[in-house]
Amino acid sequence: MRLSLIAAALAGAVAIPALAAPVTYTVEPGHTYPSFKAQHMGISFWRGKFNKSSGTVVLDREAKTGTVDITIDATSVDFGHDKMNEHALKEDFFNTAKYPTITYKGTIKFEKGEPDEVDGQLTMLGVTKPVKLDIESFKCIQHPFYKKEACGADAEGEFNRWDFGMKYGAPVLEDGKAKIEIQIEALKES
């Protein structure tokens, strides 16, 4: 009985540190634009972006890990050129009638206490392949308008579009390499 009272008194006197939990952030679609750069006819590079995307980022700063789950509306592709935008929706390009979305899901790796890279899987045209993204910058602030934490990052990586079955331009180009860049902002969920 005496041991139980001593244990109870000690338990009340010793503060137990709270464990940090993973925090979920919702992608802010008005400030997130996945973009890409690829050869055009072997003579120049064209850049395009997607105007609609959604998803979540989960960060566990204590465990130094996290996840990314992004869905891109492939029909929102925008090259800044109307005819190219129309062509990009067709079967030999993004084939949006059959594959209206592109997804990227990955695990965030930390270095020196900050997110540094994402090992993920890109699914496009019904094909899933590994794509690593290097996080070039990462910062969180208290958002002045939303009054909650907001985090932003710039990440980039490379993939071969031919690996996904996108063969447009194949006879002219040496390879199907494309660069992907994602500028993302996300708000902490309540």
N, C-alpha and C positions, 0 to 999 in steps of 0.2 A: 504494500500500500504506500509506504514512504517513498519507494523508488518511483512509483507512478506519479506522485505529487511533484517530486523533483524533476522528472522528465517533462511534465506538463508545464512547470514553471520555466524551465529552460527553453522549451519550445516557444513559449510566449515572449521570452526575452530576446531570443535570437531572431533577427530578421532574415528571412529566406529570400535570396535575390530572385526576382521575377525572370523567367526565361523569355528571351525575345522570340517572337513568333514571326513566321513569314508574313509579308505585307503584300497585298494585291493592288496593282495599279491598272486602271482601265485606259486603254489607248484613246487619246484625244484625236478624233478623226480630222478635225480642222487644222491640226498641226503635225500630222504624220503623213509623209509621202514617200513610199517606197519608189525608187527609181532605178533605171538600168542604162547601160551604155553598151552598144554592140556595133560591129562593123556594118557599113551600108555599102554594098557592091564592091567592097575591098578598097574604096577610095577615100572614105571618111568614116567617122563614128557618129552614130545617131544616139541621142539621148531621149528617153521617155520616162514618164512617171505614171503612177496610178493615183487617181484623185479620191478613191474611196477605199478605206481599210478599217479594220476593227480588231479587237483582241485584248489580251491581258498580258501583263508582266508580273511575275511573283518574285520578290526578293527576300532572301533570308540572310540578312547581313551578319548575324551571329554565326551561322553555319557556312557563310561565304559561298552561297550557291543561289540559284534561281532558275526560273523557267520563262520561256517566251512562247506565246501562242497567238499568231497573227493570221488573219484572213484578209486577202486582197480581192477586191471586186475587179476581175480581169476586164470587164466591159468598160471600166473607167480609164483605160489606157489613154494617155495623152502625149503625143509627140510634138504638139504645137503645129501640126500639119494635118488638115482635115482628111486628105486622101490617104495618108499613111495611117491615121486613126481608123478609118474604115477598113483598110486592108488588114490591120492588126487583129481585127475581130474574126477574120475568115479562117477556114480549115487549115491552111498551110502556116498559120502564125499562132495565135492564142486559141483559136477554135472555141470561142466563147459560147456558141450555141450548145456545145457538148460539155465544155469545162468552164463554167462561168466564174469559178474562184481559183485562186492560188493560195496555198497555205505554207506557213513556215512555223515549225515547232522545234524548240531546242532547249538545251540546258546552258545556263550562264555559268561561266567560270570566272573566279575572282583572282586578282593579283594585287598585292599590296593593299588589301582591304577594299578594292573597288572592282566593279564588273570590268572584265578585260576582253572576253571573247564568248561566242556562242557556238556550241557544237549542235547543229540542227539538221532537220530534214525538210527539204523543199519539195512540195508536191505541185506539179504543173503538168497539164495535159494528161492527167491520170497516172503520171510516173513520179515516184518518190526517190530522191537521191540525197546523199549527204552534202551539205553546204556549210562551211564554217564562216562565221562573220567575226571580224576584228572590230572591237569597240574602240573607236578613235577618241571619243569624248563622252563623258557621263557626268551629270550634275543634277542635284535635287535642290529645290528651293521651296519656301512657303509661297504658294501662288497668291499674288496680290488681289486677284478678282474672285477666285473660287474659295479662298481662305482655307486651303488644305495643301498638303504636300504635292508637288508636281516634280516629276523627274524627266529629264530629256537625255537623249543619246544620239550619236551618229555612229553608224556601223557600216562596214563594207566587206564584200567578199567576191569570189568569182565562181562561175559555173560554166558548163558547156551546154548551150541550148540544144545541140544535136542529141545529147544524152537523154533529153526529154521528148524527143521526136519532133522538135521544131526544125524542119529542114529547109525553111525558106532561105534562099540565097546560097544553098550548099554548093551548087556547081561553080560559083564564082569565088567563094571564100576558101581560105586555107583551113580554117577551123571555125567552130561555133562559139568561141569564147565570148562571154558577156560578164560585165561587172555589175554587181547589184550594190546599191547604197540605200540605206534606210535612215531617214531622219525621223525620230520618234519623240513624242511627248505623251506622258501618261499621268493621270491623276489618281492619287491614293483613294481607294474605296473607303467609304465610311464604316 
